[in-house]
Amino acid sequence: MLEIWGRPYSSNVIPVLWTAGELGLAYRLQLAGGRFGKLDTAAYAEINPNRMIPAIRDGDFALWESLAIIRYLSDRYGAGTLSPSDPEARARADQWMEWSASRAFPPVIQLFFAKTCAMLGL
Ligand SMILES: N[C@@H](CCC(=O)N[C@@H](CS)C(=O)NCC(=O)O)C(=O)O
């Protein structure tokens, strides 16, 4: 069964879980990172030598980097749906994924932490 490694409240893990959900995939969530630890183990280094989450193992195939994982799952399990076969539709999907990661996410996460710190008086 597909394994997804990470903690479900990590901003980079959530899109991977979302993708698996959209594709209707059965998977086992292996809690790792943050208070769940495990990233410093030799076993995890075989999955992701960068010791970051998310990572997946699909059979013998291990992969890390959230956007690469999303593309892999979409290509393997969502050909013609989440992974469009038309090159223009595929390029449009890639365009929005790159934009969200490089342009939209950085200011949104800063705003999130600024608001959270203000609310908590930190
Ligand atoms: N570019 C990477 C970033 C991965 C990353 O920064 N992961 C963080 C969580 S969001 C991490 O592993 N932090 C250590 C931890 O959670 O213990 C990706 O998109 O997968």
PDBQT file of the ligand as one rigid body, heavy atoms in Angstrom, charges set to zero:
ROOT
HETATM    1  N1  LIG A 201      10.412  21.755  -0.615  1.00  0.00    +0.000 N 
HETATM    2  C1  LIG A 201      10.038  20.740   0.349  1.00  0.00    +0.000 C 
HETATM    3  C2  LIG A 201       9.930  21.383   1.730  1.00  0.00    +0.000 C 
HETATM    4  C3  LIG A 201       9.845  20.325   2.811  1.00  0.00    +0.000 C 
HETATM    5  C4  LIG A 201       9.788  20.947   4.190  1.00  0.00    +0.000 C 
HETATM    6  O1  LIG A 201      10.184  22.116   4.396  1.00  0.00    +0.000 OA
HETATM    7  N2  LIG A 201       9.268  20.159   5.140  1.00  0.00    +0.000 N 
HETATM    8  C5  LIG A 201       9.194  20.590   6.526  1.00  0.00    +0.000 C 
HETATM    9  C6  LIG A 201       7.731  20.579   7.023  1.00  0.00    +0.000 C 
HETATM   10  S1  LIG A 201       6.694  21.688   6.139  1.00  0.00    +0.000 SA
HETATM   11  C7  LIG A 201       9.954  19.623   7.405  1.00  0.00    +0.000 C 
HETATM   12  O2  LIG A 201      10.273  18.511   7.006  1.00  0.00    +0.000 OA
HETATM   13  N3  LIG A 201      10.236  20.058   8.632  1.00  0.00    +0.000 N 
HETATM   14  C8  LIG A 201      10.804  19.206   9.650  1.00  0.00    +0.000 C 
HETATM   15  C9  LIG A 201       9.740  18.627  10.535  1.00  0.00    +0.000 C 
HETATM   16  O3  LIG A 201       8.548  18.779  10.271  1.00  0.00    +0.000 OA
HETATM   17  O4  LIG A 201      10.129  17.983  11.535  1.00  0.00    +0.000 OA
HETATM   18  C10 LIG A 201       8.718  20.089  -0.095  1.00  0.00    +0.000 C 
HETATM   19  O5  LIG A 201       7.907  20.776  -0.743  1.00  0.00    +0.000 OA
HETATM   20  O6  LIG A 201       8.505  18.902   0.171  1.00  0.00    +0.000 OA
ENDROOT
TORSDOF 0
